[in-house]
Amino acid sequence: MRASRCDRGQAVVVVLFVATVLFVVMSSALVAVGGRMIDRARAQTAADAAALAAFVGGLEAAETVVQRHGSVLVSFTRGPSAGHVTVVVRSGTATARAVATDAP
């Protein structure tokens, strides 16, 4: 069977359509993964800063730092020793934990 003149090039349209759909799907997946990575980095940065601030200034200092980072302080714990502070912070969809201590 010979292809007629109007059938020529039809495979190109299908291949371009499939390639476009794959490109859109992969782009969407990369944007979602990138957003989660950014949330994780922001949460960890806010947690680290809050733990250091809490070590010096207590709970109020930690809350202030977390709010400036646009995050939420989930928990604040002092102990087991006097020079030990633990904070948990949520930023977007990510949660991070940080500890500050005066121990060597």
Rosetta constraint file for C-alpha pairs under 8 A:
AtomPair CA 3 CA 7 HARMONIC 6.08 0.50
AtomPair CA 3 CA 8 HARMONIC 7.01 0.50
AtomPair CA 4 CA 8 HARMONIC 7.05 0.50
AtomPair CA 9 CA 13 HARMONIC 7.20 0.50
AtomPair CA 10 CA 14 HARMONIC 6.84 0.50
AtomPair CA 11 CA 15 HARMONIC 6.14 0.50
AtomPair CA 12 CA 16 HARMONIC 6.04 0.50
AtomPair CA 13 CA 17 HARMONIC 6.16 0.50
AtomPair CA 14 CA 18 HARMONIC 6.22 0.50
AtomPair CA 15 CA 19 HARMONIC 6.05 0.50
AtomPair CA 16 CA 20 HARMONIC 6.05 0.50
AtomPair CA 17 CA 21 HARMONIC 6.26 0.50
AtomPair CA 18 CA 22 HARMONIC 6.19 0.50
AtomPair CA 19 CA 23 HARMONIC 6.09 0.50
AtomPair CA 20 CA 24 HARMONIC 6.25 0.50
AtomPair CA 21 CA 25 HARMONIC 6.23 0.50
AtomPair CA 22 CA 26 HARMONIC 6.06 0.50
AtomPair CA 23 CA 27 HARMONIC 6.02 0.50
AtomPair CA 24 CA 28 HARMONIC 6.16 0.50
AtomPair CA 25 CA 29 HARMONIC 6.28 0.50
AtomPair CA 26 CA 30 HARMONIC 6.18 0.50
AtomPair CA 27 CA 31 HARMONIC 6.22 0.50
AtomPair CA 28 CA 32 HARMONIC 6.28 0.50
AtomPair CA 29 CA 33 HARMONIC 6.21 0.50
AtomPair CA 30 CA 34 HARMONIC 5.94 0.50
AtomPair CA 31 CA 35 HARMONIC 6.11 0.50
AtomPair CA 32 CA 36 HARMONIC 6.44 0.50
AtomPair CA 33 CA 37 HARMONIC 6.28 0.50
AtomPair CA 34 CA 38 HARMONIC 6.20 0.50
AtomPair CA 35 CA 39 HARMONIC 6.21 0.50
AtomPair CA 36 CA 40 HARMONIC 6.15 0.50
AtomPair CA 36 CA 93 HARMONIC 7.08 0.50
AtomPair CA 36 CA 94 HARMONIC 7.20 0.50
AtomPair CA 37 CA 41 HARMONIC 6.23 0.50
AtomPair CA 38 CA 42 HARMONIC 6.13 0.50
AtomPair CA 39 CA 43 HARMONIC 6.05 0.50
AtomPair CA 39 CA 91 HARMONIC 5.89 0.50
AtomPair CA 39 CA 92 HARMONIC 5.65 0.50
AtomPair CA 39 CA 93 HARMONIC 6.43 0.50
AtomPair CA 39 CA 94 HARMONIC 5.57 0.50
AtomPair CA 40 CA 44 HARMONIC 6.18 0.50
AtomPair CA 40 CA 91 HARMONIC 7.37 0.50
AtomPair CA 40 CA 93 HARMONIC 7.87 0.50
AtomPair CA 40 CA 94 HARMONIC 5.11 0.50
AtomPair CA 40 CA 95 HARMONIC 6.98 0.50
AtomPair CA 40 CA 96 HARMONIC 7.25 0.50
AtomPair CA 41 CA 45 HARMONIC 6.12 0.50
AtomPair CA 42 CA 46 HARMONIC 6.10 0.50
AtomPair CA 42 CA 69 HARMONIC 7.74 0.50
AtomPair CA 42 CA 91 HARMONIC 6.45 0.50
AtomPair CA 43 CA 47 HARMONIC 6.05 0.50
AtomPair CA 43 CA 71 HARMONIC 7.09 0.50
AtomPair CA 43 CA 89 HARMONIC 6.09 0.50
AtomPair CA 43 CA 90 HARMONIC 5.79 0.50
AtomPair CA 43 CA 91 HARMONIC 4.83 0.50
AtomPair CA 43 CA 92 HARMONIC 7.93 0.50
AtomPair CA 43 CA 94 HARMONIC 6.28 0.50
AtomPair CA 43 CA 95 HARMONIC 6.00 0.50
AtomPair CA 43 CA 96 HARMONIC 5.45 0.50
AtomPair CA 44 CA 48 HARMONIC 6.06 0.50
AtomPair CA 44 CA 89 HARMONIC 7.67 0.50
AtomPair CA 44 CA 95 HARMONIC 7.70 0.50
AtomPair CA 44 CA 96 HARMONIC 5.11 0.50
AtomPair CA 44 CA 97 HARMONIC 7.01 0.50
AtomPair CA 44 CA 98 HARMONIC 7.47 0.50
AtomPair CA 45 CA 49 HARMONIC 6.20 0.50
AtomPair CA 46 CA 50 HARMONIC 5.94 0.50
AtomPair CA 46 CA 65 HARMONIC 7.22 0.50
AtomPair CA 46 CA 66 HARMONIC 5.68 0.50
AtomPair CA 46 CA 69 HARMONIC 5.94 0.50
AtomPair CA 46 CA 71 HARMONIC 7.08 0.50
AtomPair CA 46 CA 89 HARMONIC 6.90 0.50
AtomPair CA 47 CA 51 HARMONIC 6.03 0.50
AtomPair CA 47 CA 66 HARMONIC 7.36 0.50
AtomPair CA 47 CA 87 HARMONIC 6.36 0.50
AtomPair CA 47 CA 88 HARMONIC 6.33 0.50
AtomPair CA 47 CA 89 HARMONIC 5.43 0.50
AtomPair CA 47 CA 96 HARMONIC 6.20 0.50
AtomPair CA 47 CA 97 HARMONIC 6.02 0.50
AtomPair CA 47 CA 98 HARMONIC 5.38 0.50
AtomPair CA 48 CA 52 HARMONIC 6.38 0.50
AtomPair CA 48 CA 97 HARMONIC 7.85 0.50
AtomPair CA 48 CA 98 HARMONIC 5.36 0.50
AtomPair CA 48 CA 99 HARMONIC 7.41 0.50
AtomPair CA 49 CA 53 HARMONIC 6.10 0.50
AtomPair CA 49 CA 62 HARMONIC 7.84 0.50
AtomPair CA 49 CA 65 HARMONIC 6.81 0.50
AtomPair CA 49 CA 66 HARMONIC 7.80 0.50
AtomPair CA 50 CA 54 HARMONIC 5.84 0.50
AtomPair CA 50 CA 61 HARMONIC 7.35 0.50
AtomPair CA 50 CA 62 HARMONIC 4.42 0.50
AtomPair CA 50 CA 63 HARMONIC 7.24 0.50
AtomPair CA 50 CA 65 HARMONIC 5.62 0.50
AtomPair CA 50 CA 66 HARMONIC 6.04 0.50
AtomPair CA 50 CA 87 HARMONIC 7.05 0.50
AtomPair CA 51 CA 55 HARMONIC 6.11 0.50
AtomPair CA 51 CA 62 HARMONIC 6.62 0.50
AtomPair CA 51 CA 85 HARMONIC 6.37 0.50
AtomPair CA 51 CA 86 HARMONIC 6.33 0.50
AtomPair CA 51 CA 87 HARMONIC 5.83 0.50
AtomPair CA 51 CA 98 HARMONIC 6.04 0.50
AtomPair CA 51 CA 99 HARMONIC 5.88 0.50
AtomPair CA 51 CA 100 HARMONIC 5.45 0.50
AtomPair CA 52 CA 56 HARMONIC 6.75 0.50
AtomPair CA 52 CA 62 HARMONIC 7.98 0.50
AtomPair CA 52 CA 100 HARMONIC 5.83 0.50
AtomPair CA 53 CA 57 HARMONIC 5.71 0.50
AtomPair CA 53 CA 58 HARMONIC 7.04 0.50
AtomPair CA 53 CA 61 HARMONIC 5.55 0.50
AtomPair CA 53 CA 62 HARMONIC 5.44 0.50
AtomPair CA 53 CA 65 HARMONIC 7.24 0.50
AtomPair CA 54 CA 58 HARMONIC 4.12 0.50
AtomPair CA 54 CA 59 HARMONIC 5.61 0.50
AtomPair CA 54 CA 60 HARMONIC 7.51 0.50
AtomPair CA 54 CA 61 HARMONIC 5.58 0.50
AtomPair CA 54 CA 62 HARMONIC 4.78 0.50
AtomPair CA 54 CA 85 HARMONIC 6.94 0.50
AtomPair CA 55 CA 83 HARMONIC 7.42 0.50
AtomPair CA 55 CA 84 HARMONIC 7.35 0.50
AtomPair CA 55 CA 85 HARMONIC 6.02 0.50
AtomPair CA 55 CA 100 HARMONIC 6.40 0.50
AtomPair CA 55 CA 101 HARMONIC 7.35 0.50
AtomPair CA 56 CA 61 HARMONIC 7.99 0.50
AtomPair CA 57 CA 61 HARMONIC 5.07 0.50
AtomPair CA 57 CA 62 HARMONIC 7.43 0.50
AtomPair CA 58 CA 62 HARMONIC 6.49 0.50
AtomPair CA 59 CA 63 HARMONIC 6.20 0.50
AtomPair CA 59 CA 76 HARMONIC 7.05 0.50
AtomPair CA 60 CA 64 HARMONIC 6.21 0.50
AtomPair CA 61 CA 65 HARMONIC 6.26 0.50
AtomPair CA 62 CA 66 HARMONIC 6.14 0.50
AtomPair CA 62 CA 73 HARMONIC 7.90 0.50
AtomPair CA 63 CA 67 HARMONIC 6.10 0.50
AtomPair CA 63 CA 73 HARMONIC 6.41 0.50
AtomPair CA 64 CA 68 HARMONIC 6.28 0.50
AtomPair CA 65 CA 69 HARMONIC 6.43 0.50
AtomPair CA 66 CA 70 HARMONIC 6.47 0.50
AtomPair CA 66 CA 71 HARMONIC 5.35 0.50
AtomPair CA 66 CA 72 HARMONIC 6.18 0.50
AtomPair CA 66 CA 73 HARMONIC 6.33 0.50
AtomPair CA 66 CA 89 HARMONIC 7.52 0.50
AtomPair CA 67 CA 71 HARMONIC 5.58 0.50
AtomPair CA 67 CA 72 HARMONIC 6.63 0.50
AtomPair CA 70 CA 91 HARMONIC 7.17 0.50
AtomPair CA 71 CA 89 HARMONIC 6.74 0.50
AtomPair CA 71 CA 90 HARMONIC 5.76 0.50
AtomPair CA 71 CA 91 HARMONIC 4.68 0.50
AtomPair CA 71 CA 92 HARMONIC 7.50 0.50
AtomPair CA 72 CA 89 HARMONIC 5.64 0.50
AtomPair CA 72 CA 90 HARMONIC 5.16 0.50
AtomPair CA 72 CA 91 HARMONIC 6.49 0.50
AtomPair CA 73 CA 87 HARMONIC 7.38 0.50
AtomPair CA 73 CA 88 HARMONIC 6.21 0.50
AtomPair CA 73 CA 89 HARMONIC 4.65 0.50
AtomPair CA 73 CA 90 HARMONIC 6.50 0.50
AtomPair CA 74 CA 87 HARMONIC 7.51 0.50
AtomPair CA 74 CA 88 HARMONIC 5.28 0.50
AtomPair CA 74 CA 89 HARMONIC 5.27 0.50
AtomPair CA 74 CA 90 HARMONIC 6.53 0.50
AtomPair CA 75 CA 87 HARMONIC 5.57 0.50
AtomPair CA 75 CA 88 HARMONIC 5.10 0.50
AtomPair CA 75 CA 89 HARMONIC 7.19 0.50
AtomPair CA 76 CA 85 HARMONIC 7.44 0.50
AtomPair CA 76 CA 86 HARMONIC 5.90 0.50
AtomPair CA 76 CA 87 HARMONIC 4.63 0.50
AtomPair CA 76 CA 88 HARMONIC 6.70 0.50
AtomPair CA 77 CA 85 HARMONIC 5.79 0.50
AtomPair CA 77 CA 86 HARMONIC 5.10 0.50
AtomPair CA 77 CA 87 HARMONIC 6.40 0.50
AtomPair CA 78 CA 82 HARMONIC 7.10 0.50
AtomPair CA 78 CA 83 HARMONIC 7.96 0.50
AtomPair CA 78 CA 84 HARMONIC 5.82 0.50
AtomPair CA 78 CA 85 HARMONIC 4.64 0.50
AtomPair CA 78 CA 86 HARMONIC 6.44 0.50
AtomPair CA 79 CA 83 HARMONIC 7.12 0.50
AtomPair CA 79 CA 84 HARMONIC 5.07 0.50
AtomPair CA 79 CA 85 HARMONIC 6.23 0.50
AtomPair CA 79 CA 86 HARMONIC 7.98 0.50
AtomPair CA 80 CA 84 HARMONIC 6.57 0.50
AtomPair CA 83 CA 100 HARMONIC 7.96 0.50
AtomPair CA 83 CA 101 HARMONIC 5.28 0.50
AtomPair CA 83 CA 102 HARMONIC 5.34 0.50
AtomPair CA 83 CA 103 HARMONIC 7.21 0.50
AtomPair CA 84 CA 99 HARMONIC 7.22 0.50
AtomPair CA 84 CA 100 HARMONIC 5.89 0.50
AtomPair CA 84 CA 101 HARMONIC 4.42 0.50
AtomPair CA 84 CA 102 HARMONIC 6.90 0.50
AtomPair CA 85 CA 99 HARMONIC 5.62 0.50
AtomPair CA 85 CA 100 HARMONIC 5.23 0.50
AtomPair CA 85 CA 101 HARMONIC 6.33 0.50
AtomPair CA 86 CA 97 HARMONIC 7.20 0.50
AtomPair CA 86 CA 98 HARMONIC 5.80 0.50
AtomPair CA 86 CA 99 HARMONIC 4.43 0.50
AtomPair CA 86 CA 100 HARMONIC 6.55 0.50
AtomPair CA 87 CA 97 HARMONIC 5.74 0.50
AtomPair CA 87 CA 98 HARMONIC 5.53 0.50
AtomPair CA 87 CA 99 HARMONIC 6.53 0.50
AtomPair CA 88 CA 95 HARMONIC 6.93 0.50
AtomPair CA 88 CA 96 HARMONIC 5.65 0.50
AtomPair CA 88 CA 97 HARMONIC 4.40 0.50
AtomPair CA 88 CA 98 HARMONIC 6.58 0.50
AtomPair CA 89 CA 95 HARMONIC 5.59 0.50
AtomPair CA 89 CA 96 HARMONIC 5.38 0.50
AtomPair CA 89 CA 97 HARMONIC 6.44 0.50
AtomPair CA 90 CA 94 HARMONIC 5.71 0.50
AtomPair CA 90 CA 95 HARMONIC 4.32 0.50
AtomPair CA 90 CA 96 HARMONIC 6.48 0.50
AtomPair CA 91 CA 95 HARMONIC 6.38 0.50
